[in-house]
Amino acid sequence: MSRAVIVIGGGVVGCAAAHELARRGAAVTVLERGEIGAGCSRGNCGYISPSHVDPLCVPGAVRKALLAAFHGSSALTIAPRADRTLARWLHRFRGHCTPERALIGARARDALLKSSVSLYDTLLADAPVDPEHERAGLLLVYRTEAEFQAHAPTAARLGAEYGVVTEAVPPERLSTFEPALVDGLGGGWWYPGDAHARPDRVVAILRQRAEEAGVRFLGGREVSDLAPAEGPGGPVRVTARPTGTPGEPETFSGEAAVIATGALAPALATRLGVDLGIVPGKGYSITFPASEGMPRRPLVLEEHHVAVTPFADTFRVGSTMEFTGYDDAIRPDRIALLRRAAAEHLRHPIEVPALEEWCGWRPMSADDVPSIGPLPGAPGIHVAAGNGMVGLSTAPATGRLLAELVLDEPPHIDPAPYAPGRFGRG
Ligand SMILES: Cc1cc2nc3c(=O)[nH]c(=O)nc-3n(C[C@H](O)[C@H](O)[C@H](O)COP(=O)(O)OP(=O)(O)OC[C@H]3O[C@@H](n4cnc5c(N)ncnc54)[C@H](O)[C@@H]3O)c2cc1C
């Protein structure tokens, strides 16, 4: 008989996990409080970037971020009066900024990134809608030549240790390489192995693949509680209510449940006494209709860490990292920062009105590595959350590893670095 598994959360990670579970024979139900794919997975910048190996927590990261914030050039905001959860997260983040820990994080991310790249090649091939999936590379653009030169050791290390291919684009060649860029910039680094895709369509395709494998998707169900199995082989119970209405709760039971609720994963995990070390890191994007002078190549404008992604009929400008809790206000000054960064780097001013201004909560883990696997002390409950800035890039392998662990199959990558208990009790 097939094992019944309840996946909580219908973002890119939940959909990938549901698909991987169902194709292994599990009977899967996805419970999503809103619409499938309408969380952080919807308006992101669409990069599938195997080059994003380094975690955010590297030696010097805190000093660099604080200096940038002090000089007003930063895409980073931290709530002026940080709450206890955020203060603990920042303390842990700082503790991970050592060479040894950064290396552990990088290896863990590299394994998920490499696996996901090859899984996407199959998942997105011959898809029912066009995901606009292209291995069109990624160009990091620097304002000054000194910053461009300073990236050389990183590029060399990524090549030597992880096989990431890079090419330096010196200042004099930059505006020929990408004609949308203004003259006078400091140079660029080209990462030809990176890809991009329309994130909303990636989720739609994962959902459709999952439905074909038998997954049942239930939107408008907010999970308020979950109970682990009481004995070996006993059922887990998940309680959900219709979102936004006082309707009767429904109970779902199965052999396992998966918390795939992105930045909101701590709400359910702490009920079961586990601290996942995840906080929301709010980011913004603006989507414009395709227009003259939009870049041909996906870009990251390094000065403000702003991404510019060209799609078929639109292009998207996105960035910023706000540690301001579960706040979904769209701040005009953050939108202005994105527009300013684009205006300073792109030859043609963006004169068309935006199609959409959007924000989402990245699930930011204190070591910048997701939690994947069983929740300690809660038999039958598993987690797949905390994919940070690379959730689209790492979702397929996150889903596959999670399914292997739930169904007691040999894992295709070593699960140890992703253990959900590594931050202790909640
Ligand atoms: C501006 C920006 C740009 C980004 N660019 C990129 C990029 O280029 N490449 C990349 O790889 N990543 C990028 N990211 C990160 C990426 O978007 C996230 O890592 C990823 O979407 C996380 O997916 P998820 O499924 O874990 O979370 P989500 O997509 O947020 O899904 C979680 C789901 O759980 C649901 N949920 C929450 N609580 C409950 C509950 N109690 N009951 C039922 N359902 C619940 C939510 O409604 C939501 O739909 C970007 C993020 C931002 C903000």
The ligand as a Gaussian input file, in Angstrom:
#p B3LYP/6-31G(d) Opt

LIG

0 1
 C       13.563000      39.386000      -4.591000
 C       13.891000      37.920000      -4.562000
 C       14.644000      37.391000      -5.594000
 C       14.997000      36.039000      -5.568000
 N       15.692000      35.537000      -6.639000
 C       16.019000      34.212000      -6.654000
 C       16.699000      33.674000      -7.773000
 O       16.965000      34.370000      -8.758000
 N       17.058000      32.362000      -7.739000
 C       16.782000      31.565000      -6.662000
 O       17.183000      30.402000      -6.660000
 N       16.088000      32.048000      -5.590000
 C       15.701000      33.344000      -5.573000
 N       15.021000      33.862000      -4.507000
 C       14.721000      32.972000      -3.364000
 C       13.542000      32.060000      -3.655000
 O       12.457000      32.827000      -4.137000
 C       13.124000      31.327000      -2.366000
 O       14.230000      30.692000      -1.782000
 C       12.083000      30.258000      -2.660000
 O       10.976000      30.796000      -3.340000
 C       11.604000      29.575000      -1.371000
 O       10.644000      28.606000      -1.746000
 P        9.742000      27.899000      -0.660000
 O        8.879000      26.930000      -1.362000
 O       10.612000      27.409000       0.451000
 O        8.892000      29.091000      -0.020000
 P        7.540000      29.799000      -0.571000
 O        7.553000      29.970000      -2.030000
 O        7.339000      31.017000       0.273000
 O        6.439000      28.723000      -0.257000
 C        5.991000      28.433000       1.054000
 C        4.488000      28.281000       0.982000
 O        3.995000      27.842000       2.250000
 C        2.740000      28.449000       2.464000
 N        2.450000      28.400000       3.894000
 C        3.077000      29.071000       4.894000
 N        2.546000      28.749000       6.082000
 C        1.558000      27.867000       5.840000
 C        0.634000      27.169000       6.669000
 N        0.656000      27.304000       7.993000
 N       -0.270000      26.327000       6.105000
 C       -0.282000      26.144000       4.732000
 N        0.577000      26.790000       3.904000
 C        1.483000      27.631000       4.447000
 C        2.922000      29.850000       1.911000
 O        1.680000      30.446000       1.600000
 C        3.787000      29.597000       0.677000
 O        3.037000      29.453000      -0.509000
 C       14.608000      35.206000      -4.492000
 C       13.810000      35.730000      -3.472000
 C       13.451000      37.077000      -3.498000
 C       12.601000      37.624000      -2.402000

